Amino acid sequence: MTTVDRRTEITVDGDLRLPRPDELLIGGQWRASGAGERTPVVSPATGHVVAQVVMPGVDDAEAALEAATDAFGGDWTNTPVGQRVEVVGRFCSLLEGRAEEIAQLWAVEAGIPVRWGRTLHKFGAVAAWRGALQEAEQALAPEVRDTSVGKVNIEYEPVGPVLAIMPYNGPLPTLGSKVIPALLAGSTVVVKAAPESSLTTRVMSECAVAAGFPPGVLSILAAGVDVSRHLVGDPRVELISFTGGGRTASQILRDSADNLPRTVFELGGKSPAVLLEDVDLGKVKRALVAGAMSGSGQVCATLSRIVVPASRHDEVVDMLSDAYSSLRIGDPRSPDTDHGPLSNRAAFERTRRFVETAVQQGAEVATGGRIPDGFDAGFFYEPTLIVGAGENDDIVQQEVFGPVTVVQPYTDVEDAVRIANGTVYGLAGSVFTSDRERGLEVARRIRAGSVALNTFGPTMAAPFGGVKKSGWGRECGPEGIREFSSVKQVLIG
């Protein structure tokens, strides 16, 4: 790490510029932290410290929420939607102009290969916010309805100060699915990003300042649990939008229960890929591997269960074993790397425990299941395929959030649908077949917020969310914008 100017920027990993390591974006302006504590940023690929940055504290969270509360009901809230679109559009354009820089910093701080980062930014983040910019005016336009007692105006008003809690495995896409729609709806926003996003969020913050939001409208804090719980429990927060695990979502509900804020939860998944008998493995191999292993399996919609005809079980296992073992493991900043490390020690240890438990419960490791040779530093874990697991085993029922896939055989289509729906989750899924109409019939029977046919998803250009313990509410599309508004009726007498 080479220091350029301690007050304004440093360089990270030899060549990456990092703005404002000792400041935070609070209320749309760079400010010194009230806590002033600096913390090391450790590369999950090497285990080495790559930067020292200020970590926000509770005082900073309080300042951000105070700014958001003061600003709500002011200029931004009362600005016509079309003018909000202009400002938010500048923010998005600035982010797009620095997408490569963000992908490189993400590789350094979270170990996500730049190949996946570029893809996710282009087809996830950009798709989400470009769609929102295009749809905002129509989604928020007032309606007039005729009722039995006269005409009623239906109006969409900003919901109030929003707390957007974002995970480490996709800070830019979740910015597109949470923060951009909330801003377009006229709300003020406090972003609580993961501490593993300390580098990427500083570039986002720099773009936000350049976009020209009014004072108080947007704060971005990459902080720990203490900041989250302070914000979640504050009665000034009108809506909490959270992406993460179910256990944390339950804690959010408990901590905020007395205040009754609205919540939008995008939670975990154990998404099935159902292969029908007629599937052409040569055509679906790429989608299956990418759907399961992108981001080292640290994706909420990862295809972590491959549901296959019993008659083709061994054929599928051989195909996936060869494909997984062929993935190139290495430096996440290298353009040739397919598979990087897990983003933190907790994710690494959790993945290792799941695989060990699966074997103890009677399953077998078809490929992977260990630290790759030559990668003892950092948090690398091989792409792993599990066979022979029981339907109630932990590896089948619980989200690993790591590079582990389990193969589940079925006897007929009824059995396949039963297995696909056989967990508490319902976030995503896929159906692979040569018969499109038959595939659609099966897709409709899978209980999930998103099902893809002969590919993996979801797309962030359309509404997305979960059922069962995968959450509630929808992100993206016009429905995702309206989540951040209050619907008011005005009855005309």
C-alpha positions in Angstrom: 0.0 0.0 0.0 1.4 3.4 -1.1 0.1 6.5 0.5 -0.7 9.4 -1.9 -2.5 11.8 0.4 -3.8 10.5 3.7 -6.7 13.0 3.7 -7.9 12.4 0.1 -6.8 9.1 -1.5 -4.4 6.1 -1.3 -3.5 3.4 -3.7 -4.5 -0.2 -3.1 -2.9 -3.4 -4.3 -0.3 -1.4 -6.2 -2.4 0.4 -8.8 -6.0 1.0 -7.6 -7.0 4.5 -6.5 -9.1 4.6 -3.3 -10.7 7.9 -2.4 -11.2 9.3 1.1 -10.0 6.4 3.3 -10.4 8.6 6.4 -13.8 10.0 5.6 -17.4 8.9 5.2 -20.3 10.0 3.0 -22.9 11.3 5.5 -25.9 13.3 4.3 -24.3 13.7 0.9 -21.1 15.2 2.1 -17.7 13.8 3.0 -17.2 14.0 6.8 -14.6 12.8 9.3 -15.8 9.9 11.3 -17.2 10.6 14.8 -15.6 7.4 15.9 -12.3 7.9 14.1 -11.3 4.2 14.3 -9.4 2.8 11.4 -9.5 -0.8 10.5 -7.5 -3.0 8.2 -8.9 -4.3 4.9 -7.6 -7.9 4.5 -7.5 -9.5 1.1 -9.4 -12.9 1.2 -7.0 -14.1 -1.6 -3.8 -13.5 0.3 -4.6 -12.8 3.9 -2.6 -9.6 3.6 -3.7 -6.1 4.7 -4.3 -4.0 1.6 -5.5 -0.8 3.2 -6.5 1.0 6.4 -9.8 2.8 6.4 -12.1 4.5 8.9 -14.8 2.2 10.1 -18.1 4.0 10.8 -19.4 3.9 14.4 -22.7 4.6 16.1 -22.1 8.3 16.1 -21.8 8.3 12.3 -25.0 6.3 12.0 -26.8 8.8 14.2 -25.5 11.7 12.1 -26.6 9.9 8.9 -30.1 9.2 10.2 -30.5 12.7 11.5 -29.5 14.1 8.1 -32.0 11.8 6.3 -34.8 12.7 8.7 -34.1 16.5 8.4 -34.0 16.2 4.6 -37.2 14.1 4.2 -40.1 16.4 3.3 -37.7 18.9 1.8 -36.5 19.7 -1.7 -35.8 16.1 -2.7 -39.2 14.7 -1.5 -41.0 17.5 -3.3 -39.0 17.5 -6.5 -41.0 16.1 -9.5 -40.2 12.6 -10.4 -38.7 13.6 -13.8 -36.2 15.9 -12.1 -35.3 13.1 -9.6 -34.7 10.8 -12.6 -32.1 13.3 -13.9 -30.1 13.5 -10.7 -30.2 9.7 -10.1 -29.4 9.2 -13.8 -26.2 11.2 -13.3 -25.3 9.0 -10.3 -25.9 5.8 -12.4 -23.8 7.1 -15.3 -21.0 8.0 -13.0 -21.1 4.5 -11.6 -21.1 2.9 -15.0 -18.1 5.0 -16.0 -16.2 3.5 -13.1 -17.5 0.0 -13.3 -14.1 -1.5 -14.1 -12.5 0.3 -11.1 -15.3 -1.0 -8.8 -14.9 -4.6 -10.2 -11.1 -4.4 -9.4 -11.7 -3.1 -5.9 -14.4 -5.7 -5.3 -11.9 -8.4 -6.3 -9.4 -7.1 -3.8 -11.8 -6.6 -0.8 -14.2 -9.6 -1.4 -12.2 -12.0 -3.6 -14.8 -11.9 -6.4 -13.2 -12.6 -9.8 -13.3 -9.6 -12.1 -14.9 -11.7 -14.8 -17.9 -12.3 -12.5 -17.8 -8.8 -11.2 -18.0 -7.3 -14.8 -20.8 -9.7 -15.7 -22.8 -9.0 -12.6 -22.4 -5.2 -12.9 -23.5 -5.2 -16.6 -26.4 -7.6 -16.4 -27.4 -7.0 -12.7 -26.7 -3.5 -11.6 -27.0 -1.7 -14.9 -30.1 -3.6 -15.8 -31.7 -2.8 -12.5 -31.1 0.9 -12.4 -31.6 1.6 -16.1 -35.0 -0.1 -15.9 -35.8 1.9 -12.8 -34.9 5.2 -14.5 -37.1 4.3 -17.4 -40.0 3.1 -15.4 -40.1 5.6 -12.5 -42.4 8.3 -13.9 -45.0 5.8 -15.0 -44.7 3.7 -11.8 -45.3 6.7 -9.6 -47.8 8.5 -11.7 -51.1 9.2 -9.9 -54.2 7.4 -11.0 -57.9 8.3 -11.1 -60.4 5.5 -10.3 -64.2 5.5 -10.4 -65.8 4.0 -7.3 -69.4 3.6 -6.1 -68.9 6.7 -4.0 -67.2 8.9 -6.6 -63.8 9.5 -8.1 -60.7 8.6 -6.1 -57.2 9.8 -6.8 -54.5 7.2 -6.1 -51.2 8.8 -5.3 -47.7 7.4 -4.6 -45.9 9.3 -2.0 -42.3 8.8 -0.6 -42.4 6.4 2.3 -39.9 8.3 4.5 -36.3 7.7 5.6 -35.2 4.3 4.3 -32.5 2.0 5.7 -31.0 -0.1 3.0 -28.8 -3.0 4.4 -26.6 -4.4 1.6 -24.5 -7.6 1.6 -20.9 -8.1 0.7 -21.7 -10.4 -2.3 -23.1 -7.7 -4.6 -22.9 -4.1 -3.4 -23.4 -2.6 -6.8 -26.4 -4.7 -7.8 -28.1 -4.2 -4.5 -27.5 -0.5 -4.9 -29.5 -0.8 -8.1 -32.3 -2.9 -6.5 -32.7 -0.9 -3.2 -31.1 2.5 -3.2 -31.9 3.7 -6.7 -35.6 2.9 -6.5 -35.9 4.5 -3.0 -34.2 7.7 -4.3 -36.5 7.8 -7.4 -39.5 7.4 -5.1 -38.4 10.5 -3.3 -37.2 9.0 0.0 -34.0 9.8 1.8 -31.7 6.8 2.2 -29.1 5.6 4.7 -27.1 2.7 3.2 -25.6 0.2 5.7 -23.2 -1.8 3.6 -21.1 -4.8 4.8 -17.7 -4.1 6.3 -16.3 -6.1 3.4 -17.4 -3.3 1.1 -15.2 -0.6 2.6 -13.4 0.0 -0.7 -16.2 -0.2 -3.3 -18.5 2.0 -1.3 -16.0 4.8 -1.3 -16.1 4.9 -5.0 -19.9 4.8 -4.9 -19.8 7.7 -2.4 -17.6 9.7 -4.7 -20.0 9.2 -7.5 -22.9 10.3 -5.3 -21.2 13.5 -4.4 -20.5 14.3 -8.0 -24.1 13.6 -9.0 -25.3 16.5 -6.9 -27.9 15.1 -4.5 -29.4 17.7 -2.1 -28.0 17.7 1.5 -29.1 14.9 3.7 -30.5 12.7 0.9 -27.9 9.9 0.8 -25.4 8.4 3.3 -23.3 5.3 2.7 -21.7 3.5 5.7 -19.8 0.2 5.3 -20.0 -0.8 8.9 -20.5 -3.6 11.4 -23.3 -5.1 13.5 -23.3 -2.3 16.1 -24.2 0.3 13.4 -26.9 -2.0 11.9 -28.7 -2.6 15.3 -28.6 1.1 16.1 -30.2 2.0 12.8 -32.7 -0.8 12.8 -34.0 0.1 16.2 -34.5 3.8 15.5 -38.1 4.9 15.2 -37.2 7.5 12.5 -36.6 4.7 10.0 -39.8 4.2 8.1 -38.7 1.2 5.9 -36.0 -1.3 6.2 -34.8 -3.1 3.0 -32.5 -6.0 3.8 -30.7 -8.6 1.8 -29.1 -11.4 3.8 -29.8 -14.4 6.0 -33.0 -15.4 7.6 -31.6 -15.4 11.1 -30.5 -11.7 10.7 -34.0 -10.9 9.3 -35.6 -12.3 12.4 -33.3 -10.2 14.6 -34.3 -7.1 12.5 -37.9 -7.8 13.2 -37.3 -8.2 16.9 -35.2 -5.1 17.1 -37.7 -2.9 15.2 -40.9 -4.4 16.5 -41.9 -1.5 18.7 -41.5 0.9 15.8 -43.4 -1.1 13.1 -41.4 0.0 10.1 -42.2 -1.5 6.7 -39.8 -4.2 5.7 -38.6 -5.7 2.4 -36.6 -8.9 2.8 -34.6 -10.7 0.1 -33.2 -13.7 2.0 -31.5 -16.9 1.4 -32.2 -19.7 -1.0 -31.6 -23.4 -1.8 -32.5 -23.1 -5.4 -33.1 -26.2 -7.5 -32.1 -26.8 -11.1 -34.5 -29.5 -12.3 -33.2 -31.4 -15.3 -36.0 -33.2 -17.2 -35.4 -36.6 -18.9 -34.9 -35.1 -22.4 -32.3 -32.5 -21.4 -29.2 -32.1 -23.6 -26.3 -31.9 -21.2 -24.0 -30.4 -23.7 -26.3 -27.4 -24.1 -27.0 -26.8 -20.5 -23.5 -27.5 -19.0 -22.4 -23.9 -19.1 -25.6 -22.5 -17.4 -25.4 -25.2 -14.7 -21.8 -24.5 -13.8 -22.2 -20.7 -13.9 -25.5 -20.9 -12.0 -23.9 -22.9 -9.3 -20.3 -21.5 -9.0 -20.4 -17.8 -10.0 -19.0 -15.8 -7.1 -17.8 -19.0 -5.5 -21.4 -19.8 -4.8 -21.9 -16.6 -2.8 -25.0 -15.7 -4.6 -28.5 -15.8 -3.1 -30.0 -17.5 -6.1 -27.2 -20.0 -6.6 -28.3 -23.3 -8.2 -27.1 -25.3 -5.2 -29.3 -28.4 -5.8 -29.2 -30.3 -9.1 -32.4 -32.4 -9.3 -31.8 -35.1 -12.0 -33.5 -38.2 -13.4 -32.2 -41.3 -11.5 -31.5 -42.9 -14.9 -29.1 -40.0 -15.8 -27.6 -39.4 -12.3 -24.1 -40.8 -13.0 -23.9 -39.0 -16.4 -24.7 -35.7 -14.8 -22.3 -36.2 -11.9 -19.5 -37.1 -14.3 -20.2 -34.0 -16.4 -20.3 -31.6 -13.4 -17.3 -33.2 -11.8 -15.2 -32.6 -14.9 -16.5 -29.1 -15.3 -15.9 -28.1 -11.6 -12.4 -29.5 -11.6 -11.6 -27.6 -14.8 -12.5 -24.2 -13.3 -9.4 -22.0 -13.0 -8.6 -21.1 -9.4 -6.5 -18.1 -8.8 -6.0 -14.4 -8.2 -9.4 -12.7 -8.4 -7.9 -9.8 -10.3 -6.6 -12.0 -13.1 -8.9 -12.0 -16.2 -8.4 -15.7 -16.5 -9.6 -16.7 -13.0 -12.9 -18.5 -12.9 -13.0 -19.3 -9.1 -11.7 -17.0 -6.4 -11.7 -17.3 -2.6 -14.6 -17.0 -0.2 -15.0 -13.4 0.9 -14.2 -13.9 4.6 -13.2 -16.4 7.2 -16.7 -17.0 8.5 -17.9 -18.0 5.0 -14.8 -20.3 4.6 -15.4 -22.0 7.9 -19.1 -22.4 7.3 -18.5 -24.0 3.9 -15.9 -26.4 5.4 -18.3 -27.4 8.2 -21.2 -28.1 5.8 -19.1 -30.5 3.7 -17.7 -32.3 6.8 -21.2 -32.6 8.2 -22.5 -33.9 4.8 -19.9 -36.7 4.9 -20.7 -37.5 8.5 -24.4 -37.8 7.6 -23.6 -40.4 4.8 -23.1 -38.3 1.7 -20.0 -38.5 -0.6 -17.8 -35.9 -2.2 -17.7 -36.5 -5.9 -15.2 -33.7 -6.5 -13.6 -30.9 -4.5 -14.2 -30.7 -0.8 -10.9 -29.2 0.3 -8.5 -26.3 0.1 -6.9 -26.4 -3.4 -3.2 -27.2 -3.7 -1.0 -24.2 -3.4 -3.7 -21.9 -2.0 -3.2 -22.2 1.8 -3.2 -18.4 2.1 -6.6 -16.7 2.1 -9.9 -18.4 2.1 -9.9 -20.6 -1.0 -12.2 -23.7 -1.2 -12.5 -26.0 -4.2 -15.7 -26.2 -6.3 -17.4 -29.1 -4.6 -20.0 -31.6 -5.7 -21.9 -33.8 -3.2 -23.8 -37.0 -4.0 -25.8 -39.5 -1.9 -27.2 -36.9 0.6 -30.6 -37.6 2.2 -33.5 -35.3 1.7 -33.4 -34.0 5.3 -29.6 -33.7 5.5 -28.2 -30.3 6.3 -26.4 -30.0 3.0 -29.8 -30.3 1.2 -31.9 -28.2 3.6 -29.7 -25.3 4.6 -28.0 -22.6 2.6 -24.2 -23.0 2.4 -23.4 -19.7 0.6 -20.3 -21.3 -0.7 -19.1 -23.4 -3.7 -21.0 -26.5 -2.8 -23.7 -28.2 -5.0 -25.7 -31.4 -4.1 -27.1 -33.7 -6.7 -30.6 -35.2 -6.0 -32.0 -38.0 -8.1 -35.8 -38.3 -8.8 -38.1 -41.0 -10.2 -40.6 -39.0 -12.2 -41.8 -35.4 -12.7 -44.0 -35.5 -9.7 -41.1 -36.6 -7.6 -38.9 -33.9 -9.1 -41.4 -31.1 -8.2 -41.7 -32.5 -4.7 -37.9 -32.5 -4.2 -37.6 -29.0 -5.8 -40.2 -27.6 -3.3 -38.8 -29.7 -0.4 -37.0 -26.9 1.6 -38.1 -23.9 3.6 -36.7 -21.6 0.8 -38.4 -20.3 -2.3 -36.1 -17.7 -3.9 -35.2 -19.0 -7.4 -34.9 -22.1 -9.5 -34.4 -23.4 -13.0 -35.9 -26.0 -15.4 -33.8 -27.5 -18.2 -35.5 -29.4 -21.0 -35.7 -29.6 -24.8 -39.5 -29.3 -24.6 -40.3 -25.6 -23.9 -44.0 -26.1 -23.1 -43.3 -29.0 -20.7 -40.6 -26.9 -19.1 -43.0 -24.0 -18.5 -45.5 -26.4 -16.9 -42.9 -27.6 -14.4 -41.6 -24.1 -13.8 -45.1 -23.0 -12.8 -45.2 -25.7 -10.2 -42.0 -24.7 -8.4 -42.7 -22.4 -5.4 -40.2 -19.6 -6.0 -40.1 -16.0 -6.7 -38.1 -16.6 -9.9 -37.8 -19.6 -12.2 -35.7 -19.6 -15.3 -36.1 -22.0 -18.3 -32.9 -23.4 -19.8 -30.8 -20.7 -18.1 -30.3 -19.3 -14.6 -31.6 -16.1 -13.1 -33.2 -14.0 -12.0 -33.0 -10.9 -14.2 -32.9 -7.6 -12.4 -34.9 -6.0 -15.2 -38.1 -7.4 -13.7 -39.6 -7.8 -10.2 -37.7 -10.3 -8.0 -38.1 -11.6 -4.5 -38.8 -14.7 -2.5 -41.6 -16.8 -1.0 -41.6 -18.9 2.2 -38.4 -18.2 4.2 -36.7 -16.5 1.3 -38.4 -13.2 2.2 -41.2 -10.9 1.1 -41.6 -7.8 -1.0 -40.2 -7.3 -4.5 -37.2 -5.5 -5.8 -36.7 -4.2 -9.4 -39.3 -3.3 -12.0 -42.1 -0.8 -11.3 -43.2 -3.0 -8.3 -39.7 -2.5 -6.8 -40.1 1.3 -7.0 -43.6 1.2 -5.5 -42.2 -0.7 -2.5 -40.6 2.6 -1.4 -43.8 4.6 -1.7 -46.9 5.0 0.4 -50.2 4.7 -1.4 -52.7 7.5 -0.6 -56.3 7.7 -1.7 -57.9 11.1 -2.1 -61.7 10.8 -2.3 -63.3 13.5 -4.3 -66.7 14.4 -2.8 
